[in-house]
């Protein structure tokens, strides 16, 4: 974790964060998808280019990151950013030093 920065935010109960994120996305009329990143071999694999699968693909050289993504997309085309208000997360999130997470963090997205 230290490779991503000195500080981190841990959310032990991800389901509460996802619930708030989905609620905010619905309020803003956004499409919502989430899932683990699928890592592909650029030289061998066919990249799936259909939406939303393409948003969850990344070259195999980055597989050490073991990524998980949230995809929020405006249903009608816009060329400006969207601010998503999910509210105060202090009841479900904890800030800490990244080094404190090393060897103690288990992530299960199944």
Number of C-alpha atoms within 10 A of each C-alpha: 16 13 8 9 10 12 15 17 12 16 16 14 10 15 11 14 16 13 12 16 19 18 16 16 19 12 11 16 14 19 14 16 15 14 15 14 20 17 20 18 12 12 7 7 10 9 15 13 10 8 8 15 14 13 18 20 18 17 15 13 11 11 13 8 13 11 15 12 13 15 13 17 17 15 10 8 7 9 7 6 7 12 7 13 13 14 9 8 12 9 8 13 15 12 11 13 15 17 15 14 16 11 8 8 11 9 9 6 9 5
